[in-house]
Amino acid sequence: MNRGKSLLLASAILLISTIVAYFMVWLKPEPEIQPLSPQIPFAVTAPAVVGTGAIPVYGAGTVRPVAKIDVAAEINGKVIWVDPAFQSGGRVRKGQVLFRIDDADYRNRVQQARANVAAQHVALLRAREEAQIARAEYAQFRREQTDIAEANPLALWEPQIEAARAAVARDSAVLADAELALARTKVHAPFRGVVQAESIDMGQFVVAGQSVGRLYATDAVEVVVPLSDANAVLIPGLWELKAGDGDRQVRARVIAEYGDGSYAWEGYVDRAEASLDEQTRTIDVIVRVPNPFASGTRVEAAGVDPGPPLLVGKFVEVQIEGITPDRYFILRRSALRSGNEIWAVRDDTRLTIVPVRVLQRSDDQVFVTGTLKAEQAVVIGGIQVATEGMAVRIGGDP
């Protein structure tokens, strides 16, 4: 009996709970329906900076000497003296004697040649005296005998005088050759430079034309900078430059890394090659740097110890002063889109697509012309697709 009452009570409780739950669901108020807010994309922007001055033209190349020669003697002989500076890495001045060859034989030849010239001068004087006597005798015969024939030039010693003069000239030339050979026993440096290599020592026998060292000039060095035609056209008056005339109207800056620092030297564009490189299809522009052995200027900081010289063979970066347009803009490299377009923001809310002309690119900047405004926000990130008039939210580059 108690079990039956328990089952009846549980069934009543379950029924009442079901009825209460039904009424709670039935009496629940309807939720308020709200329209979905549109999702406006966020764009990372940076200002368009108005450029001033010349547009830089960037390039790179390897330093090479302006002049480089093989040092060789012009005569044969034994080396009797070598300048201590004439060794790898040594610096020499213009006209400095690098080494000397034994000159005993050459001095003897000069003495012999001088003696021969003196003897020929005596022979010439003798011929002139004989000719004077012959002319006087012929004149006396003409006065005594009116029917005498014209004198033979040989009788008047005219050919003898010409022969004596020729002998003097011949032996004088031999003397000049002997003196020149004697002078060549001293080998001089043709310009101020650095010894790149040498292979000579005292007692060595050298042969005329045999290379015994290599020397390159230090008055200036050159950097061959290959540029595309789009970059070369940015250099003002490039094709009017005359090689070696010292015209420094197009300035350039050469930057080299040594250790953990970068150093710069001032130079100028000297000339451009007259043809394209057949393999790279680029134009070789020659940048000349005067006095490269002067210490370079530290790029990152001022007031530090003098830097190293600009060494031959060093790979360097080059910045050339290009043209100066009337108006151009400097943008972040990431602002440039395919098709040479810029996504700019007008009224801080709407996107506009601006076509531009790219003048120059660098690692992190691009130089363009177009219908932009100073300090106008341009998109550098955040969105991948854009349409004209699209609404955006903007912010600076984090």
DRENTI-674834 format. One record per residue (C-alpha): residue in three letters; x, y, z. Coordinates in steps of 0.05 Angstrom, whole numbers, padded with zeros to 5 digits, always signed. Each point is the difference from the previous one (the first is absolute). Layout:
<recs>
AlaXYZ...
</recs>
This chain:
<recs>
Met+00000+00000+00000Asn+00056+00048+00016Arg+00033-00018-00067Gly-00062+00019-00039Lys-00005+00066+00034Ser+00073+00016-00017Leu-00010-00015-00073Leu-00063+00043-00002Leu+00036+00058+00034Ala+00060-00003-00049Ser-00047-00001-00059Ala-00037+00061+00026Ile+00066+00038+00010Leu+00023-00017-00070Leu-00065+00022-00031Ile-00001+00066+00038Ser+00073+00014-00021Thr-00017-00013-00072Ile-00060+00047+00002Val+00042+00055+00033Ala+00056-00007-00052Tyr-00049+00004-00057Phe-00032+00063+00026Met+00070+00032+00011Val+00020-00014-00072Trp-00067+00023-00027Leu+00001+00065+00039Lys+00074+00018-00018Pro+00005+00068-00037Glu+00025-00001-00072Pro+00074+00024-00008Glu+00012+00067-00033Ile+00027-00008-00072Gln+00058+00048-00015Pro+00033+00010-00069Leu+00072-00023-00007Ser+00052+00056-00002Pro+00044+00001-00063Gln+00073-00025+00008Ile+00047+00058-00022Pro+00071-00024-00013Phe+00059+00031+00037Ala+00057+00027-00043Val+00070+00016+00024Thr+00023+00066-00031Ala+00060+00046-00004Pro+00003+00072-00025Ala+00023+00018-00070Val+00062+00044+00009Val+00015+00055-00051Gly+00070-00010-00025Thr+00052+00055-00006Gly+00067+00002-00036Ala+00029-00051-00047Ile-00026-00071-00005Pro+00055-00050+00019Val+00020-00054-00049Tyr+00024-00062+00036Gly+00051-00050-00026Ala+00060-00042+00020Gly+00066-00020-00029Thr+00072-00019+00013Val+00057+00050+00010Arg+00053-00002-00054Pro+00062+00044-00013Val-00001+00054-00052Ala+00070-00020-00024Lys+00034-00067+00009Ile+00066-00021-00031Asp+00050-00056+00001Val+00069+00025+00021Ala+00055-00025-00047Ala+00071+00022-00019Glu+00013+00025-00070Ile+00070-00028-00003Asn+00036-00064+00021Gly+00044-00002+00061Lys+00013-00021+00072Val-00039+00034+00056Ile+00047+00034+00048Trp-00050+00039+00044Val-00074-00004+00018Asp-00039+00054+00036Pro-00028-00027+00067Ala-00068+00030-00020Phe-00002-00044-00062Gln-00036-00059+00032Ser-00072-00023+00005Gly-00041+00054+00035Gly+00054+00053-00004Arg-00017+00070-00021Val+00043+00038-00050Arg-00001+00071-00026Lys+00004+00022-00072Gly+00071-00003-00027Gln+00027-00041+00057Val+00055-00050-00019Leu-00026-00070+00011Phe+00063-00039-00017Arg+00067+00009-00036Ile+00037-00043-00050Asp+00076-00005-00004Asp+00019+00058-00046Ala+00075-00015-00012Asp-00009-00026-00071Tyr-00047+00057-00017Arg+00047+00053+00026Asn+00055-00029-00043Arg-00044+00003-00061Val-00015+00073+00014Gln+00074+00015+00004Gln+00014-00036-00066Ala-00057+00036-00034Arg+00024+00068+00025Ala+00070-00015-00027Asn-00029-00019-00068Val-00041+00064-00002Ala+00061+00041+00017Ala+00041-00034-00055Gln-00055+00012-00051His-00003+00073+00019Val+00075+00004-00014Ala-00011-00034-00067Leu-00054+00050-00017Leu+00045+00058+00017Arg+00055-00030-00043Ala-00048-00009-00058Arg-00023+00072+00006Glu+00073+00025+00000Glu+00016-00043-00061Ala-00061+00027-00035Gln+00020+00072+00015Ile+00070-00013-00029Ala-00030-00033-00061Arg-00047+00058-00014Ala+00057+00050+00008Glu+00045-00038-00049Tyr-00057-00007-00050Ala-00013+00075+00004Gln+00073+00015-00014Phe+00000-00046-00061Arg-00062+00035-00027Arg+00036+00067+00005Glu+00062-00026-00037Gln-00036-00040-00052Thr-00067+00024-00026Asp-00016-00063-00039Ile+00003-00048+00060Ala-00061-00045+00008Glu-00048-00002+00058Ala+00030-00033+00061Asn-00022-00070+00019Pro-00038-00002+00068Leu+00047-00054+00021Ala+00059+00047-00013Leu-00033+00052+00044Trp-00010-00051+00057Glu-00075+00008+00001Pro-00017-00075+00005Gln+00055-00008+00052Ile-00032+00053+00044Glu-00069-00033-00007Ala+00030-00067+00019Ala+00035+00030+00061Arg-00065+00032+00022Ala-00037-00066-00008Ala+00054-00035+00041Val-00008+00051+00055Ala-00076-00010+00000Arg+00008-00076+00000Asp+00049-00001+00059Ser-00042+00052+00036Ala-00060-00046-00005Val+00042-00057+00026Leu+00021+00044+00058Ala-00073+00018+00014Asp-00019-00074+00000Ala+00058-00016+00048Glu-00020+00057+00047Leu-00073-00023-00003Ala+00021-00072+00017Leu+00042+00027+00057Ala-00060+00040+00027Arg-00043-00063-00004Thr+00045-00035+00050Lys-00044+00037+00051Val-00073-00022-00001His-00047+00056+00024Ala-00072-00002+00024Pro-00043+00034-00054Phe-00051+00024+00051Arg-00017+00001+00073Gly-00026-00068+00019Val+00001-00064+00039Val+00040-00062-00016Gln-00048-00057-00010Ala+00052-00054-00013Glu+00075-00006-00011Ser+00049-00055-00018Ile+00070+00030+00000Asp+00061-00001+00044Met+00073+00022-00001Gly+00045-00041-00045Gln-00058-00022-00045Phe+00011+00005-00075Val-00059+00034-00034Val-00018+00000-00074Ala-00030+00058-00036Gly-00076-00005+00002Gln-00001-00051+00056Ser-00052+00019+00053Val+00029+00004+00070Gly-00058+00034+00035Arg-00068+00032-00005Leu-00018+00071+00019Tyr-00066+00037+00002Ala-00014+00074+00008Thr-00029+00029+00064Asp-00019+00069-00025Ala-00069-00026-00015Val-00040-00065-00006Glu-00061-00019-00040Val-00063-00039+00014Val-00037-00032-00058Val-00075+00004+00017Pro-00046-00040-00044Leu-00068+00035-00006Ser-00064-00015-00037Asp-00020+00050-00053Ala-00057+00023+00046Asn+00051+00019+00053Ala+00052+00028-00048Val-00050+00049-00029Leu-00007+00031+00070Ile+00073+00024-00002Pro+00001+00071-00029Gly+00042+00011-00062Leu+00030-00070+00003Trp+00015-00005-00075Glu+00031+00069-00003Leu+00053-00016+00052Lys+00071-00003-00028Ala+00046-00052+00028Gly+00057+00025+00042Asp-00016+00074-00005Gly-00010+00007+00075Asp-00071+00024-00007Arg-00033-00012+00067Gln-00070+00025-00015Val-00032-00068+00017Arg+00021-00017+00070Ala+00002-00070+00029Arg+00012-00032+00067Val+00036-00066+00009Ile-00014-00040+00063Ala+00041-00060+00023Glu-00006-00044+00061Tyr+00061-00014+00044Gly-00011-00042+00061Asp-00064+00022+00034Gly+00000+00070-00030Ser-00015+00034-00067Tyr+00044+00054-00029Ala-00013+00049-00057Trp+00042+00035-00053Glu-00022+00056-00046Gly+00007-00009-00075Tyr-00032+00018-00066Val-00026-00033-00063Asp+00057+00001-00050Arg-00032-00033-00061Ala-00045-00056-00025Glu+00017-00057-00046Ala-00025+00008-00071Ser-00034-00068-00005Leu-00043-00047+00041Asp+00028-00060+00034Glu-00019-00058-00045Gln-00015-00047+00058Thr-00033+00044+00052Arg-00029+00053-00048Thr+00023+00055+00047Ile+00040+00064-00010Asp+00067+00006+00035Val+00006+00068+00034Ile+00071+00018+00023Val+00005+00036+00067Arg+00067+00030+00017Val+00024+00012+00071Pro+00059+00047+00009Asn+00052-00013+00054Pro-00029-00067+00022Phe+00056-00011+00052Ala-00028+00057+00042Ser-00040-00027+00059Gly-00074-00011-00013Thr-00054+00035+00040Arg-00038-00043+00049Val-00073-00004-00022Glu-00034-00019+00065Ala+00036+00049+00046Ala+00045+00061-00002Gly+00062+00017+00039Val+00029-00070+00000Asp+00070-00021-00018Pro+00021+00006-00073Gly-00025-00056-00042Pro+00037-00046-00048Pro+00019+00016-00072Leu-00043-00020-00059Leu+00037-00062-00022Val+00002-00028-00071Gly-00044-00061-00007Lys-00049+00021+00054Phe-00074-00010-00016Val-00037+00066+00014Glu-00068+00031-00004Val-00009+00063-00041Gln-00050+00057+00006Ile-00003+00047-00060Glu-00036+00067+00000Gly-00055-00007-00052Ile-00048+00050-00031Thr-00041+00048+00041Pro-00074-00003-00021Asp-00046+00058+00014Arg-00044-00041+00047Tyr+00006-00072+00023Phe-00018-00043+00060Ile+00039-00048+00044Leu-00041-00060+00023Arg+00012-00064+00037Arg+00019-00056-00048Ser-00061-00041+00023Ala-00047+00055-00024Leu+00014-00016-00073Arg-00050-00049-00029Ser+00002-00040-00064Gly-00013+00041-00062Asn+00036+00059+00032Glu-00059+00020+00043Ile-00006+00031+00068Trp-00060-00010+00047Ala-00011+00068+00031Val-00053+00021+00051Arg-00043+00062-00010Asp-00040+00033+00055Asp+00030-00052+00048Thr-00056-00049-00019Arg+00000-00017-00074Leu+00052-00036-00042Thr+00022+00027-00067Ile+00046-00034-00050Val+00054+00047-00027Pro+00043-00019-00060Val+00072+00024+00008Arg+00064+00003-00039Val+00057-00034+00036Leu+00065+00040-00004Gln+00044-00041+00046Arg-00003-00059+00048Ser+00044-00015+00060Asp-00003-00054+00053Asp-00052+00036+00042Gln-00022+00060-00040Val-00030+00016-00068Phe+00002+00067-00036Val-00063+00015-00041Thr-00038+00055-00035Gly-00076+00002-00002Thr-00063+00035+00024Leu+00015-00007+00074Lys-00002+00053+00054Ala+00052+00017+00051Glu-00005-00044+00062Gln-00059-00038-00030Ala-00009-00069+00031Val+00018-00058-00045Val-00012-00073+00016Ile+00061-00041+00017Gly-00034-00060+00031Gly-00061-00030+00032Ile-00042-00012-00063Gln+00015-00043-00061Val-00058+00021-00046Ala-00025+00070-00014Thr-00054+00033-00042Glu-00011+00072-00017Gly-00040+00035+00055Met+00005-00058+00049Ala-00009+00020+00073Val+00058-00013+00045Arg+00024+00014+00070Ile+00071+00027+00002Gly+00057+00002+00048Gly+00075+00009+00001Asp+00051-00055-00011Pro+00008-00038+00065
</recs>
